[in-house]
């Protein structure tokens, strides 16, 4: 058993992501372009591109925007060349923070990320200072009340790595990062639709924050996520109501 407020925390985060849909289009277009550039423009043979396209469809990104982003990656359309970079540091209460970016100007990006950390009470660290605290994996969350035994059997048959039941009754299915879509589709065929799913950097241990600490941490996360070059922000902080 783990994560007493997992369900509320994930729902809160999903709601905040939905509010930022316009910015999400731009960030996903970058990811699709980079994925296509690295592995080709056919999602069937490019797991990273398939994940990005599925995520884009999940927030109703227009098909022409998806297609244009792929064409920029494959060179069919002119586009900006982006570089991947990751920054690590610490948030409120010693929580770990990782910031994944796609940028055409690393000097600008590192300055923006460092400023956000320092302005909102965090500290930017060195490469590798917190990465070991996270696991790259797929995560599917099912609502409290889901039939645990049947879901577990279906998930493990589909190739999931683990199934976790949280204190609040929600159930997490953990997959390998590139097996996420396959497991998700297999579970849907078995009658299980996740309330939330993503490929993420999952913290091995969480630090629960509440009150003023939670408010300060949310401000730091919002500041980082609002930066144009930032694609994803991962943290070991679990923010209470």
N, C-alpha and C positions, 0 to 999 in steps of 0.2 A: 504494500500500500504506500502511496506517496501523494504529495501535493494536496493539502486539505482544501485549498481554494482554486484548484486548477481550472475548473469549469468557469467560474466567474472571471478568473484572470484572462483566460483565452477569449471569452466572449467580449470582455472589455477591449482587448487588443484588436479583435476582429472589427469591432465597431469603430475604433479609431482609424483602422486601415480603410474602411469603407468611406469614411469622411474625406479621405485624401485621394480619392479615385483619380482625379485629374492629374495629380503629380505621379500617381502610379503608372498611368499610361506612358508618360515620358521615360520613367525609369525602366519599365519593362521593354520599351522599344530599344533602349540601349542594350539591355541584356540579350534580347533576341538578335540584335545586330552582331554582338560579340560572339554569341553562341554559333551563329551561322558562319561567321568568319573563321572560327576555330575548327568547326566540325562539319561544315557543309550545310546546304539549305534544305535538306530533306529531314523532317523531324523523325521519320521512321528509322533513320540510321544515325541520329544525333540525339542522344538522351538529354543532353543539356538544353538543346533547342526545343525538344518536345515538352520538357518541363516548363520552359518559359512561355511557349505558345499556349499550353493548357492553362497556365496562370493568367495569361492575358485574356483568354476566352472566359475564364471564371469571373472576371470583372467587366465583361462585355466590351472589351476593347474592339473597335471596328476592324473588320477583316482587312480592309485596305491598309490600315496602319501596320498591322501584323505583316502583311505581304511586303510592304515597302521596307520595313525594318530588316526582313530577311534579305531582300535584294541589295540593301546597303552593305550587309555583311558579306554577301557573295560577290560584290563588285558590279552587279547589274545597275545599281544606282550609286551616284556619288554620295559619300557620307564622311563623317568625322571618324578618325581612328582613336579608339579608346583603349586605355591601359587599365588592367586590374590592379588594385592595391588594397591592402588591409591594414587598419590601424587598431591598436589594442590599448586598453587602459582600465581605469577603475572609476566606478560611480559612487553613489552614496552608500555608506555602510560597508565599504570594502567590496561591493559587488563588482563582478567582472563585466567588461563591455568590449565587444568586437564590432568594428565598423567596416563593412565591405563597400568599396567604391569602384566606379568606372569613371575615368577622367581623361581629358585631353591636356591637363595641366597639373601635374603632381604638386608643384610648388604651391599653387593656389589651394588645392585640396587639403594638403597637410596643414596649411595655415588655418583654414576654415574649421577643420576638425579639432585642432589644438585649441582654438579660440572657444569653441562650444564646450569642450571639456572644462577649461579653466573658468569660463563665465558662470557655469551652472554647478560648480562644486565637485567636479571630477578631476582626474589626473590622467593625462595621456602617458602611456608606458612604452616600453621597448617591444620590438617584435618578439612574439612568443611568450610574453609575460602572462597572458591568461588563456591562450589558445588551447592549452592542455586541459582546461576545465570544461571544454565543450566537445560534443560528438556530432560529426556531420551525418545526418540521417533524415529520413522521412518520418513525419509525425501525423497521424490521423486521430482525431478526437471524436468520440461517440458519447452521446448524451447519457446522463444517469438513467437507469432503467433498462438499458440495452441488455439483451440476453448474453451474459458474459461467456458462458461455456460454449455456446454456438458460435459467437463471434471469434473466440479464441481458436476454435477448431478451424474455422474458415480462414482466419488470418494466417495461421501457421501453415495450412495447406497451400496458401497462395504465395508463400515465401517470406512472410514477415519475420523479423528477427526476434521480436518480443511483444508481449501484451501486458500492459500495466493497468491495474485498477486503482484509482485514486480514492482518497478518503471521502470525497463528495459524491462518489458513485459513478463518475465519468470514467471512461475507459480509453486508454491510449494504445494505439497500435504503432509500433516502431518498425521501420523498414530501412533497408540500405537506401542511400540517396538516389541511385539510378533505378531501383526497383519500386519506387514510390508509386508511379503511375500504374504499373502492372498490378500491384497489390490493391490499390484503390479501385481499379476497374473490376477485379475479381470479387472484391467484397460487395461492390454495387450489384453485381450479377447474383450474388448470394443473398441480396436483400438488405444489405447494410450500407447506409449512406452517412458518411461522416459529416458532422456539423462544421468541422474545420479541418483543413489539411494543408501541409506545406512541407517543403524540403528546407531544413533549418540547421542551425548549429545549436543543439540541445544541451543546456548546462547539465553537468553531471550532478551538481548540487545547487540548490537555490538558496538565496538569502531573502527572507520575507521582510518587507518593509511596510510600515503603516504610518499614519499621521503625517507629520511634517516631513519625515524622511521620504515617504512615498510621493508626496507632492513635489519635492525637490528632484527626486529621481525622474519623475515623469517629465518635468521641465527639461532635464538634460537629454532624455531620449527624444523628446519632441524637437529640440534644437538640432540634434544630430540628424534626425530623419528628414528635417526640412531642407537640408543642404542639397543642392542640385546634383552634386557628384556622388552622394551617398545612395547606395542601392538597398542595403539591409543593415539593421542594427540588431545585434544579439546581446542579451544580458542574462546574468544569473539572478538578477533581482526579480522577485515576484511581488508585484505591487498590490497591496490590499485596498479595500474600499475606503 
